[in-house]
């Protein structure tokens, strides 16, 4: 399973925005409230044009707010601790699933559910649960490693 550049770039940009947010950093370490997409693009080595496409959906999802004009830019709409990585990925229409089947579609193989469907479906659910349990604050605070846990044994 691989997350597309759309989801990865949105997360990278939001982490950069959170890292520059006044409320997300220790006292005296914040830069300023508004961050331009050009600054994010430069810091993360991303395409400005691509970021412009991603920030519309992020704004509509209520994850960022924007200010136009000189000195304008973007800032987080909520605290970094209140924005999950899953919310970012879902805001840019990145589906989090590992099956090749679409929900409500004709099925895996000629209209029949394949034998591995449940396996890949569960993997997608585990990825979604993991990303839902990790926030921007966790990422910028270095609290991600060691969070994946082994499944409990089934008797």
BAFI-783723 format. One record per residue (C-alpha): residue number from 1; x, y, z. Coordinates in Angstrom, 3 decimals. Example, Ala and Ser with C-alpha at 12.3 -4.5 7.8 and 13.67 -1.06 7.14 Angstrom:
// BAFI-783723
  seq        px        py        pz
    1    12.300    -4.500     7.800
    2    13.670    -1.060     7.140
***
This chain:
// BAFI-783723
  seq        px        py        pz
    1     0.000     0.000     0.000
    2     1.324     3.382    -0.910
    3     0.000     6.838    -0.169
    4     0.004     9.065    -3.257
    5     1.895    12.336    -3.474
    6    -1.374    14.181    -2.906
    7    -1.762    12.819     0.621
    8     1.955    12.877     1.457
    9     2.446    16.462     0.262
   10    -0.620    17.659     2.156
   11     0.739    16.112     5.358
   12     4.211    17.555     4.755
   13     2.771    21.020     4.168
   14     0.542    20.859     7.230
   15     3.447    19.705     9.404
   16     5.474    22.686     8.148
   17     2.562    24.997     8.918
   18     2.165    23.482    12.396
   19     5.889    23.790    13.065
   20     5.624    27.532    12.399
   21     2.410    28.023    14.389
   22     2.679    30.158    17.524
   23     0.590    27.780    19.629
   24     2.429    24.617    18.539
   25     5.966    25.551    19.574
   26     7.615    26.147    22.937
   27     7.633    29.762    24.114
   28    10.044    31.934    22.144
   29    10.404    29.480    19.234
   30     7.445    30.472    17.040
   31     7.978    32.420    13.848
   32     4.642    34.103    13.085
   33     0.964    33.382    12.599
   34     0.585    33.497     8.812
   35     2.747    31.407     6.481
   36     2.722    31.790     2.715
   37     2.499    28.789     0.430
   38     5.755    29.955    -1.168
   39     7.481    29.598     2.208
   40     6.049    26.125     2.704
   41     6.992    25.101    -0.829
   42    10.555    26.301    -0.348
   43    10.996    24.721     3.084
   44     9.596    21.337     2.010
   45    10.941    21.361    -1.581
   46     7.429    21.061    -2.998
   47     5.773    22.596    -6.041
   48     3.967    25.851    -5.248
   49     1.358    25.128    -7.936
   50     0.663    21.721    -6.388
   51     0.329    23.217    -2.898
   52    -2.183    25.741    -4.226
   53    -4.322    22.812    -5.400
   54    -4.097    21.110    -2.000
   55    -4.845    24.087     0.226
   56    -8.313    24.698    -1.223
   57    -9.616    21.358     0.082
   58    -7.713    21.809     3.362
   59    -9.414    25.181     3.840
   60   -12.860    23.802     2.944
   61   -12.321    20.972     5.451
   62   -11.739    23.560     8.179
   63    -8.117    22.589     8.777
   64    -6.549    25.902     7.723
   65    -7.657    29.515     7.438
   66    -6.255    32.008     4.984
   67    -5.675    35.739     4.911
   68    -5.288    37.575     1.603
   69    -3.001    40.461     0.823
   70     0.436    41.575     1.965
   71     1.508    39.672     5.038
   72    -1.253    37.164     4.425
   73    -0.975    33.437     4.189
   74    -2.251    30.371     5.964
   75    -2.440    29.239     9.553
   76    -3.962    26.259    11.318
   77    -7.692    26.584    11.958
   78    -7.368    24.551    15.171
   79    -4.612    23.529    17.536
   80    -2.081    21.089    16.081
   81    -3.151    18.600    18.749
   82    -6.693    18.668    17.328
   83    -5.784    17.856    13.712
   84    -5.212    14.187    12.908
   85    -3.103    13.031    10.001
   86    -6.128    11.037     8.771
   87    -8.180    14.260     8.598
   88    -5.526    15.848     6.377
   89    -5.314    12.854     4.050
   90    -9.102    12.600     3.803
   91    -9.452    16.359     3.173
   92    -7.440    16.094    -0.035
   93    -9.610    13.180    -1.188
   94    -6.978    10.551    -0.635
   95    -8.767     7.277     0.070
   96    -7.179     5.200     2.822
   97    -7.797     1.660     1.730
   98    -5.716    -1.224     0.489
   99    -8.199    -3.207    -1.604
  100    -8.605    -2.837    -5.327
  101   -12.374    -2.979    -4.899
  102   -14.619     0.034    -4.581
  103   -17.311     0.041    -1.913
  104   -20.603    -0.830    -3.547
  105   -18.816    -1.756    -6.777
  106   -19.015    -4.998    -8.716
  107   -16.491    -6.751    -6.449
  108   -12.969    -7.988    -6.742
  109   -13.131   -10.656    -9.448
  110   -15.935   -10.665   -11.975
  111   -18.469    -9.481    -9.407
  112   -17.300   -11.914    -6.713
  113   -15.443   -11.001    -3.549
  114   -11.877   -12.313    -3.757
  115   -10.417   -14.459    -0.988
  116    -7.992   -11.722     0.102
  117   -10.580    -8.925     0.211
  118   -11.030    -8.995     3.994
  119    -7.257    -9.068     4.544
  120    -6.683    -5.888     2.514
  121    -9.802    -4.245     3.901
  122    -8.572    -4.786     7.473
  123    -5.132    -3.445     6.546
  124    -6.773    -0.276     5.227
  125    -8.748     0.027     8.472
  126    -5.558    -0.355    10.532
  127    -3.812     2.359     8.501
  128    -6.813     4.646     8.940
  129    -6.919     3.992    12.706
  130    -3.200     4.655    13.056
  131    -3.345     7.927    11.111
  132    -6.436     8.981    13.040
  133    -4.518     8.497    16.294
  134    -1.570    10.681    15.237
  135    -1.882    14.467    15.288
  136     0.198    17.268    13.842
  137     1.404    17.987    17.380
  138     2.604    14.384    17.682
  139     4.602    14.683    14.457
  140     6.273    18.003    15.264
  141     6.840    16.856    18.845
  142     8.610    13.659    17.713
  143     5.979    11.398    19.275
  144     5.344     8.983    16.413
  145     7.988     6.248    16.700
  146     6.865     3.265    18.734
  147     3.142     3.931    18.318
  148     2.467     0.966    16.053
  149     1.461    -1.992    18.163
  150     1.271    -5.664    17.375
  151    -2.242    -7.073    17.124
  152    -3.479    -9.025    20.100
  153    -3.444   -12.778    19.731
  154    -6.758   -14.357    18.835
  155    -7.390   -17.697    20.592
***
